[in-house]
Amino acid sequence: MPVKRSIPPTFLAAAALSAALLVPVPSAAAAPADAPRTSAAAVGQIQAPVSRDLDAVDPTAETNPGGVDTNGQCFPGCRGTNQLLAYTPAFGSPSTGTNQYGQDVVVENGRVTAVGGSNRAIPADGLVLSGHGTAAKWLAANAQIGAKVDIDGRRLTLTLDAEAYVVRAELLRDDAVARLGRAKDSCTEFPESDVDEGLAAAGETIGAARAALGRGEEAEAVALATQAAATATGAGDRTRESRPVEGRGVWVRPKETTPEAIRATMDRIEHAGFNMVYLETVWQGYTIFPSDAAKAAGVESQRPNMKGFDPLKVWIEEAHARGIELHAWTHTFFVGSEGAGDDSVGGKAGPGPILRAHPEWAAVERSDVGKEGPQPSTMEPGYYWVDPAMPEVRDYVRSVFRELMTDYDIDGLHLDYIRYPVSLPYDSSFSYSDYSRRKFADEHGVDPYTLKQTDPLWKTFDAWREANVTTFVQSVREMQKQVDPGLPLSGAVFADPVDGLSKKFQNWADWIDKDYLDFLTGMSFGSSPESVAKDTRVMRDRVGEAYLYTATYGPINGSPSDVMGDQLQAVKDADSDGTALFAYNQLTDAQVEALHDGVYRTKAVAPHADPAGAARDALGPIRERIADAAGPCVARTDAVKASARLKTAETLLKHAGGHGIAPAKRQLATVLADVKEWKDADDAFTAGIGRDLRMLTRWLEQTEG
């Protein structure tokens, strides 16, 4: 049920500072870590029209050959690489059919009414714009809520005029009102008085903006509408569910070079509501800390712009002072990039310090056999890799990991790029280094360079490469158990286990089965809530009871704050144990406030460190929610019965220690069975309770295991 409390004095001020909640600056996958956090719309600027040609309107295989594959079949939505398309009711389908690798924009009555997501419904009185790649970035930058849309032939023009700001504020107010209704109907716990006051303030300000617009005072109208939009969006954010026990991770690329700058960043992370930081500690071949292991191997011992102090120690201290876990995020086999020539590495670009010291360690693409020196990947342009099969590579990477475990009070080791480079198509496959060719030939009697994909031994070569990665993960686990037995190991992995295995030889499902990792952050790159929920369900079905924190990419994709929040909610509803965002460096101020006001409003603890304690701490809020919902969302008799059993489970976990886990699980199982039989209960409320009870049961299973 809604929680009644007075509105915080900072609410309206924060709203005024968050005017760009639905218009964050778009970011490319390689966006700079210090990308700006606001856009021109944040300060209410009328902008000149921007134009771009559409590649097709209502595309088909015949009218849009750039949207078809080599077999002449349409890609999803007949949308091709970097294309900008328009879909009207004449398209002949109720929705665009686009996939998650792009962005849809809904247009009604000549104005943008919704931004983000994929496979959007095509309105009867409008159309949907859709972009992929560079076109998606262009839409993210220019197709803002309320923008005027004109199409002349194939020429698309977007205008952010004064009317756009007022329309945007009205649409956001309407969306917040709808969110309020859904939250109340489903008995969600939220600060209702805050929301009511925010909506009242937004409505009053919108009226003033309309009046100013009528008087021809466009600048005044824009300023008022900008304030109203932020206030309305903040009110809508506050209707979101916020759980007290769940993982909330964020990836951070450290650019800070002073303790003061680190403290400021950690303040912002704490304000957003994160409880785990994946700090990029080893990237592009450099460590951010002074590394004796690197020095001993003849590798440059620290990132050049960080020499003179140890930033990792400061990050750890500042994280722990705020009750936030600090996990060392490490690039495992990816060691350099042609895009790395910035001041942080002294202007150096290319293979990176590891391959500059040891070029013989390079992973070699099939098409690069015989070339001099390390070469970048074709399918991951500009990326340099070391060969996972080489003993020297494996020993060096482990030595850096051991140093982290031994010398630093980290809360976990987070493995990224724990794979081969993308190895399809055939000529782009890895690795054909002299060592790998010789080693495979010694074991199987044939040089893998001579194999074709139709040869019987090709699958053997695939399995050999997979084993190189898996046995390395196994060796890290064995080392961790010796050096720091309680330290969690985690991995950033591709959500689709088949894709990860067939293209990159990353068999994360096997790692979970064999207890090589403690939890996964499955990377879901989609732009819609539906796509990330689908990825989460796939991962949950495969990992069973293991901890899963689904990673979504709203910040780096330039997603509107509401889409980012909807994605976080979607992965929780799909049975994730928490969420993660990529990445902090592209997180706008508006997105920070949306997290603070919304899904991360309630301070939370991650479950993996103490699953029994996490289940115990979560039971009280669940029990209270059921009790408060008695009548509106669930029959009173059912609520009383469930609350009593959950109270028993809570007591068992508090006072019976390990002996209380099994009987507590039995109580949860009984309540979960009863929930499925509840009559006259709100469907959304029932689904949320069932989801949380399943989650707590998984945590207790981990404890018993």
Secondary structure by P-SEA (a helix, b strand, c coil): cbbbbccccaaaaaaaaaccccccccccccccccccccccccccccccbbbbbbcccccccccccccccccccccccccccccccccccccccccccccccbbbbbbccccccccccccccccccbbbbbbcaaaaaaaaaccccbbbbbbcccbbbbbbcaaaaaaaaaaaaaaaaaaaaaaaaaccccaaaaaaaaaaaaaaaaaaaaaaaaacaaaaaaaaaaaaaaaaaaaaaaabbbbcbbbbbbbbbcccccaaaaaaaaaaaaaacccccccccccccccccccaaaaaacccccccccccccaaaaaaaaaaaacbbbbbcccccccccccccccccccccccccccccccccbbbcccccccccbbbbcccccbbbcccccaaaaaaaaaaaaaaaccccccbbbbccccccccccccccccccaaaaaaaaaacccccccccccccaaaaaaaaaaaaaaaaaaaaaaaaaaccccbbbbbbccccaaaaaaccccaaaaaaaaccccccccccccccaaaaaaaaaaaaaaccccbbbbbbccccccccaaaaaaaaaaaaaaccccccccccccccaaaaaaaaacccccbbbbccccaaaaaaaaaaaaaaaaaaaccccccaaaaaaaaaaaaaaaaaaacccccaaaaaaaaaaaaaaaaaacccccaaaaaaaaaaaaaaaaaaaaaac
